[in-house]
């Protein structure tokens, strides 16, 4: 797949023997737009190219990388797919020539990635690290890195990518913790650190003699073009220290990510945000006056316009507050994104679950349905975009057995032996025999949720605690194991916040992936509208009025003198009810903003 639609260039290296005075000819066959061929043979100084490499890598001894073992991993895979040893200066020099980098005084991260992809593809054993899910892909690493035009999501920096010597798209390379390899300096730093660690001796338990491993290994994780980096845990309790994520509220600390489930991939994030930040987010949400952003009954769906009877929390939106943006930047950095793309995030959603409502949210995926009539392409397994990862922040404390946990239906409690796991039916029986069981209606969805929370992997709210989980697999397909829910709050109030991070630009951005080109003859996305309902309090029949979405979703009380605003769509049906009696039925028109007064 070529990067430049106007120019296709194939570089053929002709090793003309003998080499004359350290110089050799490189022939380029350039294919112009009109299809004509041009021979652009040029002469390059091998020694000059090597000198450039040494200067860029700050090597003074003539050796750039030696005595090092590179282990290459596919994105999200804890097991390496291949290894490279003894990378020679000559091999790197030839690739620099092929990529026309010899005259560069500095390299962009995109040139580094083209260089590393070409190098590792060339040096890895034949066919190693190829595509894991496409048998028709080019063998070897480039088959993994370039997923082809039908599966490569176009990111905002796509036009800046530099193709490999074979014309394919390059991988991005990351450390285990998600820091992008963006310079030769940093790669050499990893090499030196690996060498230093290899010299450390481990005391033998038998007090015989020290055991020293002198092999120096650098692990690199290869992420295909257009895809997102994913952590690659191999066991519960494994930790990742993210020293590269800065701009924390508490200086001197580093974010540590701890694996609490491998399947599904769920992590606890230590020292991600501070109690001070939590209080500030809550305060802003409580004081928000904007009709679309203030606290209101939570909704569901791609456009957040549908009230759902099994989601009874309230939420507000903090889209562009100074602190919200700071936390969003921190989230993206933690996820391996070294540039901030606002197009890849929703606003920060502030959530309130109150015990008087037994507020909860039944198990659900964050990944959105791909089968819609919208033009936006939600199928992230090809070029589309969808929710990729969720970062969940807990901003209040709840006591033990007060509910409010986040439960993962397909996960098991950390440290629980297999023989102590119980079925959902047994969990319901135990719940009904407990004091908490008296707070719940038998057979209700809240009771079922609470039983689930007491028998599956559940994270208890604690002020300052944070969780990360992925909604996609490394190849972009939906991870269906990550069904999760908000357990009913039995006592107290739970405050939380979450950020959904997408693998592509969201629908309202120009770079959003579409199913078909938009023009006057093609369907367009449904237009989200703002509807405001106002109870004036003048008619006594509306004294205890409630707003319902159709017959299914209770949106809450319509307090006299207060407006309730909702995001909705033309044709949606809203009912004003008192008890079981429908007082008024409203069908939403196609006006952008509409107000209903009664």
N, C-alpha and C positions, 0 to 999 in steps of 0.2 A: 504494500500500500504506500503510495507516494505522498509526500507532504506538499509538494508544489504542483498545483494543477496546470501551470503554464510551462513547466520545464521538467523533463525526465532525464536523469543523468545516470549512466552506468559507468562505473569506474573499473577499468581493467588494468591490473598492475602487470607490467611486462618486466620481469627480472632479466635484464639484458647482460649476459656475462661476456667478458669480465667486467666488473664494476671499475670504472675509470676514475681514479683519484677521489674515491669516496663519493662519487656522484652516480646517479642512475636515472634512467628515463621512466616517467610514468605517463602512460597514454590514457587519455579520457575520450571516450566516444560520447559526444553530447547530442541528444535528440532534441531539436528545436520544436516549437509549436507547429510549424508547417510540416514536420516529419523529416526534414533534411538532417543529414548527419554531418557533424563537424569534428575533425580531429584536432584536439587541443593539447597535443603532446607538450609536456613541460619537463624541465630538468629540476630535480630537487636534490639538495645536499643532505645525505644521510646523517652526516655528523652534525649539520645544522639542526635537523629535526630532533636528534637525540639531545642536543644542547637545550633546545626549547623544552623538551620533556623534563630534563634535569632542573632547569630553572623554575618551571611551573611547580615542580614537586620539591623544590629547595634541596635537591640532592647535590652534595659536593664530592662524593666519592665515586661517581660514575655508575653506581648501582641504585636503581630506583626502588624496586621491590624484590627482596630476596628472602629465602628461608621463611616463607609464609604459605599457609594453606588456606585458600579461599573456599568456604563451603557455601554453595548457592542453594537457596530455598525458593520454592514457589511461594507467592503471596499467601499468607495465612497458614502455611504448612510448617509444623515444628521439625519435621524430618527433612534433611537436605536432599535435593534431587541429584546433586553431583558436586564434584570438587575439582579445584584447579591448583596445581603446585608448580613451582618453578616458572613463574611468569618472567620471561626474558625481556631485557631491554629491546632486543631486536624485534620481538613480536609487537611490543607496544609502539615502537618506532614505525613499523610498517603500517599499523592501523592509523597512526597520526597522519602518515602520508596519504592513505586512502581517504581519510576524512578531510584532508586539506587543512590540517590544524598546525602545520609546522611554523607558519609565520605569525601565529597568534601570540600576543603578549599576555593574554588572559583568556580563560575559557568560561563560557556560561555553563550553568548546570545542565542545560540541554545538550551541549557538546560533550560534557562529561558522561552523560547517560548514553549517548550514541557511541562514545569510545568504549565504555564498560560493556555495553551489550555486544558490540562487535568482538571485543577481546574475549569475553567469557564464552560466547558462542563458538569462537574459533578454538579456544583452549580446552573446553569441556570435552569429555569423551563423546564420541559420536552419538547423536540423538539424545543425549542426556538433557534433562530439564525442558523437554518439549511440552507441547500443550497437553494438559491432563484430561481434557474433555472433547478434543476435536481430532479425530484420527486422520482428517484430511489436511491438517495444518503442516506447514513446512517443518521437517524434523529439526530438532535442536532448540536452543534457547529462543531464537527469533520466532519460532512457532508459538512459543508461550507469550512473548512480548507483544507481538502484533497479532491481534485476534481477528483482523480483517475488517473491511468497511462495514459489514453488517453487524459487528459485535463491538466496535470501538466507539465508546461514548465520546462525543466531542466536548472537551473541556474548554474553559476560557483561554487557556494558554496553548491550545492545539497548534496554532499557526507558528508558535515558537519552537516546536519540537524539531530536532535535527535527526534526519534519517541515518540509519547505519550504512556501512559501506555497501551493503546489498540492496539498499533502498527501502528496507523495512522500518517500521516504527520501533523505537527503543523502549526498553523497560526503564522504570525508575527504581533505584536501589536504596534500600533502607537498612538501618540497624534493627536489631531485634526489638528495640524500644520505639521504633517509628521515626527516627531522625533520618532525614533524606541526605544521601551522599551527593553533595552539590559542588564539591571541589576536590582536586587532587590532594590539597593540603589536608583535608579532613580524612580522606582515605588513608593517607600516610600516617596520620595521627592514630587511626584505628590499628594500623599495622604495628606501630611502636608500642601501643598499649598491649596488644596481643603478645608481642615478644616479651614485654616486661612481666606479664602475668604467667607466661610459660616458664619463667625462671623461678617462680615461687615454689618452694618445696612444701609438701604436705607431710605432717608427722604420721608415721605408721603407728597403728594402735598397739602393735607388739613391741614398740620402742626399739625396733631393730635399727634400721637406718632410714633416713628420709627418702621419700618417694618423690622424684622430680620428673615432671612431664615437660620435655624441652620443645614440644611441637607448638608452634604459634599458629592459631587459627582465627580467621575473621569470618564471621557469619554475615552474609548479605541476603536480603529478602527482595526478590525481583517481582515488581508489580507491573502488570501489562499496561500499555498505553491506554489512558482513559479510565483506568480502574482506581480504586481507593485502597490504601494500605490497611491491612488488618493484622492485629496481634495474633500470634501463633502459640497459644498455650498448649502444654503437653500434660499437665497434671494440676489437680486442685491444690491451691496454696502457692503456686508459682507466682513470683512477683516480677514486675518490670519497673525500674526506677527511671523516671523521665526527667533527667537533669536539664534537658534542652528546652523544657516548657517554662517560660519565665512569666513575669508580670503577675506574680501571685500576691495575695494580700498580706501574707506573712513572709518576710524575708528570711533567707537561710534554710528554708524547707524545700524539698523537692517532692513532686507528685510521685506516689508509688501506687501502681495498679496491681491488685491481688486477684488471682483467678479463684472464683468461687464455684464455677461450673465450666466444664469443657464442652459439654453437650446439654443444653445450648451454651453458647459462649457468653458468659456473664462475669463481670468483674466488679470488685469494689475499688473505688478510687479514694485513696487516703490523701488528706491535706489538699484537696482540690479547691475548696472555698472556705471562707471563714464565717463564724457566727455573726460578725459585723455585717458582712455582705448579705447574709440571710435576712437579717433584720431590715436592712435597707430595701431589699426586694419586696418583702412583705408590706412594709410601710408604703411604698410606691403603689402597690396593687390596691391597697385599702383606700388610698386617696385618689386613685385614677377616676377622672370624670368623663373621659371620652366614651361615647355610646358603644363603640365597637371594641374598646380595650378594657373597660372596667369589669369588675367581677360580675359574672352572670352564670346561669346554668350551662354546664358544659355540653358541647355537642360533638358530633362525630362526622367522619367522612373526609374526602379529599379537600373539600371547601369549607369544612367545619360548619355546615349549615343544617345538620340533621340532629334533632333531639332524640336521645335513645334512653328508654326507660331503665336500662341496666347500667347507665352511667349517671350517677346522681351527685357528682361533685360540682363545684363551681370553679370557674377559671377566669383569669384576666390575661391580657397580653402586654408584654413589655418588648416592643420591637426595636426601639432606637434610643432607649435610655442609656446614659453613659456607662453605668454599671452593667446593664444587660449586654451591651456591645463588648465590654471588657471580658465578660464571662463567655460570650459566644466565641470570641477570638481564642480564648484559652481552650475551649472545647475543640475547635478545629486544629489547633496546634497539637493537642494531645492525640488527636486522631491521625496525625502524620501529614497534615496540610501545612506546608511552610508559607503559603500565601492565603490571605483571608478573602474568601469569596462569599459575599453576602447572599448571592444567588443560590447558594447551596444550604441555606438555613431557613427555618421558620423563625418567627419571633420566639422569645423566651416565654413559655407558657407557665403562669403562676397558678397553682392549684390549691383549693381549700376543700377539705373533707371534714364535715361536722358530724359529731356523734348523734345529735338529735334527729338527723335524717338517716342514720346508719349509712352514711355516704360511702359509695364504693363504685368500682368499675369492673364488670365481668371480664373474664379472660378474652384477649383479643390480640391480633397482630398489629404492629405499627405499620407494617408494609401495606400499601394501599392496593385495592383491587385493580388489576391491569385491564379487565374487560369493561371498559366504559365507552360511552359515545363521544367523549371529549377527544379533541385532536391531540392533546398531550399524550406522549408515549410513556406509559408507566412501566413498561416491560424492561427492567434493568438488566435482564439477561442478554438483551441485544444492545441497541444504542440508547435505550430509554432511561428515565430517571425515576427514582422512588426513594422512600426513606431508607437510609443505609445504616444509621446508627442512632441510638438514643442515649442521651446523658441525662440522668435523673438525679436531682438534688433534693435532699430532705432538709427542711428548714425549721422543724419543731421536734420536740421530744414527745414520745408516747411511752407510757409505762408498759411493762410486760403484760401480755394478755389484753391489751387495750385495742388490738386490731391495727388496721392501717398499713399492714405490710404490703410490699410488692411481691407477688407470688409468681413463680415460673412453673407452669403446669407440668412440663416435661423434665424438670430438674428435681434433685433430691437434696434434703438438708445436708449441709456440710458436716462431714464426720459421722453421719449416721450409718451404722453397719447395715448391710443388705438385709440381714435377717430381722431387722427391727423396722423395716419399711411397712407401712400399712396401706390398705386399700382406701378409696374414697368412702366406701360404705362404712368401714370400721371407723374412719375419722368422723363421720356424721354421728355414729353411735356414741363415741367418746365425747363429742361436743355437747350432745344433748344431756349427758350426765354431768356436765360441768356448770359452774355459775354463769359463764358466758352464754351458754345455750339458752338460758331463760330470757335473754335479750332479743332473741331471734324467733321469727315465726317458723314453725316446723314446715319443711317442704319448700321454703322460699329460696329464691336465688341467692339472697344474702347468707342464708344458712349454708347452702352448698359452697359458696365462696369461702366462708370462714373455715369450713372443714378442709377445704383444699389448702388454705393457708397454713393450717396446722399439720399438714401431712406432706407437703411438697416444699421445694426450695423457696424460702420466703425471707426477704430483707426487712428487718424491723426499722421503722423510722427513728432517726437520731439526728439531732441538730448538727449539721456539718458533714453528715454522711453523704456519699455519692456513689452512683452505680452507672456502669456502662454496659450496654449489650448491643449486638449487631442484629439487624433484620435481614441482612443478605449474606450469602456465602461469598467466598473470594471471587468466583466467576460471575457474580451479579445476580444469580438466581435467588429467589426468596428462601430464607431459612425458616422453615415451618416449625422448627422445634422451639421457637422463642415466644410462643404464646404466653402472655403474662396478664396480670390483672391487679387492681387495687383492692385490697381486702377491706371489708366493712370496718369503719371506725366505731368501736363500741364505747369508748370513753375518751373525752377530750377533743381537740381539733388538730388535724394534720395539715400542715403547710408543706408544699413541695413545689418544685419547678422542673420543667423538662425542656430539652432542646432536641428537636428532630434535625438530623443532618442528612442531606440528600447526596446521592452519588452523581447528580447532574443538576443543572440549573432548573429551578422550579418554573411553573407554567407562565408566570407573569414576566419572565425575562426573555430578551431577544434570542439568547442562545439556548432556549429550552428545546429539548428533542421533541419533534412532532411526528405524527403518523403520516401526514400528508402536507405538502406545501400549502400555506394559507393564501387564498386569493378570494375574490368576490364570489366564486362559484363553489367553494368548499364550506363544510360545516364549521362553525366556530364553537369555542367553549361556552357553556351556559354562563350568563352574566350574573354574578353574585349581587344581590340587592340588599338594601338596608331598610328594615321595617321597624317602626316605632309604635308601641301600643301605650296609650295614655288613659288611665282611669281618673277622670276628673273628680270623682267622689260625689257628684251631684245626684246620681241615681242610686238609691239604696239597694237595688238588686245586685249591684256590682261591689257591694261592701266586702264580700269574701271571695271575689273573683280570682280565678287562676287562669294562666295562659297555658294552653296545650297545643303541641304540634300534632295536628290531626287527632287521632284518638289514642295514640300510643305513648306520647312523651309529655310528661308534666314539666313545664318550664319554670314553674314557680308562681308565687302570689303576685297579683297586680295591685300593689299598695296604692290607695288613693293619693293623688298628688305626685306620684313618681312615674317616670317613663321607664319602659322596658324595651330595649332595642335588640334586634336579632339579625344575624346574617341569614338570608334566605334566598329563594329563587322563584321566578314567575311560575304560577300554578300550584305552589305549596299551599296547603290548607291549614289554617290556625283557628282554634276554637277558644272562646272565652267561656269558662265553666264555673259553676258554683255547685260544689258537691258533684253529683252525677248528671246534673242538668246543664245542657249546652245553652248558654244565653245568646251567643253570637258566633257566627261562622264567617271567617274572612278568607278570601282567596287572593293570593298575592298577584298584583298586576306586574307589568313590565317596567314600571317607573323605577329609576335608580334609587330614589329615596321616597318613602311613603309613610304617612302617619295616620293611625286609626285612633279616633277619640270617642270615648263613650262615657 
